[in-house]
Amino acid sequence: HSGRDCVVCHGQFDDEDQAWVELTEPGKLFERTAAHHVMSPVPVMLQVDDTAAHAATLLDSTRLDALNVVNSDGRLAGVVAADDSLVDSGTRLSEVIETDVTTFNEDASLASLLDFFTREDQSWAVITHDGRPTGLITRDQLATLCQAVAVDRFLPDEACSNNSNYLVVTDRVLAGNAS
């Protein structure tokens, strides 16, 4: 049953069958999955002294739901979300960020994340390590764990091109050369 050019001993995989049965019992499949396994790492951090215009540009270019805002020590100060009103472009983020932010340690279990998003109306949470943000997790991300993997889910919105317009190049945005 395993195919050609394969040598196995009788009963060699009996233990694996039992392991799969135990793994697929209700509540066991993602038992060891932690927040850092399912989060979106966010390598771009905003500073509390950055402007709303800078935040709007980064949110647009990264297409993230939210970006973490950190203080001078690199600790989470708050979050600026894509749906926040960033109308006054000169406003400092310290004046407009959401400071009442739900956080989870990167080692938090998937079960605790699912429980939170089932109970709460919040659509995202920040993942931290020692008080420093390392990523974001959204309700939609967790919902995709239930969807079958298909090639068309990984296709880009536009055809591949020979220039960087095909890619999200955040360092161009950070340098102020966004077009």
N, C-alpha and C positions, 0 to 999 in steps of 0.2 A: 504493500500500500504506500510505502514511502518513496517509491520511484526506483529508477535503475541505478546501477553503479553505487549501491549502498549496502553496507554490511552492518547488521544489527543482531543483537542477541535476543532470544525469546524473553519477553517480559522486561526488556530494558526501559521501556517508556511507561510502565504501569504506574510508577510514582507520579509522573507528569500528569496522567489522567486525573488522579486524585487531587493534585495541586490545582488544576484548572477547575475542577468541580468546586473546591473550596474558594477559589478566587472569584468565581462568578455567582456565589451566593449573594442574596440581596444585601446591599450595603457594603460589600467587600471589594468591588471592582476598582474603585478609586480610593481605597482605604489609606494608602500611603502617599497619595497625591497632596502636595502642599501648595500654598499660594504662589510661591516662586516658580512652580511648574506651569501654571496657567496664566500668569500675569503678562501684561505687555511691558517689557522693560522700557523705561523712559530715560534715555541718555541725555536729553535736553532738559535743563532745569532753568527756571526763571528766578531772578533775584527780586527781593522785595522792592528794590529801588528801580527796577525796570519799568518802562512805560506800558500803558495799555496798548499802544500801537505796536510795540515790539511783541507783546503777547498775542495780539490778533494775527500778526504775520506768521508767527511760529505755529499757532493753532491751525491756520489755513494751510501752511505748507506741510505739516506733519499729518493732518487729518485726524488728529486724536480728539477724543471727547473732552479731555482736560489736560492741563499741564501743572506739574508741581511747582510751587514757589518756595524757595528756601531762604533762610536768613544767612548772615555772614559766616556762621558756623557750619552751614550745609544741612541744618536741621529743617524739617518741614515747618513752614510758616503758614501755609494755606494752599489753596488750589484756585486756579482760574479756569473756568469751563468754557467750552466753545459756545454755549448758549448764553453766557454772561454778556451783559451790555457793556461793550468796550468803546462807547461812542466818543468820549473825550480822550483823544489819543495821547495827550500830554499827562494824563493822570498817572500817578505812581501806583504800582500794583499793591503796595501796602495799604492803600485806601479802598481798593475794590475787591481784594481776594476774599474767598470764603475761608474763614478760619475754623468753622465748626465742621471738621472733616473726619469721616470715618476711616480709621486705619486698621490694618491687620499686619502682624509680623509676617515676614516671608515664610516662616515655618507653620503658619496657621493651616489647619486642615481644610481640604476641599469641602468637607461636610459643614464646617463653620461658615464658610463663604456662601454655600448654598442656603443654609439656614438664614443668614443675614438678608440675602437678596430675595428670599421668599417672604420674609416678615416685613421688610422695610421697603419704602417707596424709592429709595436712593438707587440711581442707575450705575454708580461707580463707587469705588473705594480705593484708597492709596495703600500700597504695600510698602512696608518700611523694614529697615535693618538698623538696629541701634538708634532709632529716631530719625534716620536719614531715609528719604524716599528712594525706592529702587524701581518702582513701577506702578501701574494702574491695573485694576481688574474691573471689568464691566459685566453687567447682567447678560449682555449679548454674547460676550466671550464664553461665559459658562453655558449659555444655550447652545452654542456651536458644538460643544462636546457630545451632544446628542444627535448631531447631523452626520450622515455618512460622508466620508471623504470622496470627493469627485474632482477630476482634473479641472473642470470649468470654475471651481471655487478659487483656483490659484492664478487664473488668467488676469492680466492687467486690463485696465479700462481702455487702453489704446494700444495700437500696434507698436511693436518694438521699433525704435529709431536709433540712429547713430549718434545722437547728441544727448546731453544730460536732461533734456526736457522729459524724457521717459522715466527718469529717476527723481526721487525726492532727495535733493541735495541740501541738507540743512546748513552746512557750513557757508554756502553762498548767501543764505538768508541771514545768518549771524553776522556776516561781514557787511551786510547792507547792500549787496549787489543783486538782490532778487529782481527778477524781471517778470 
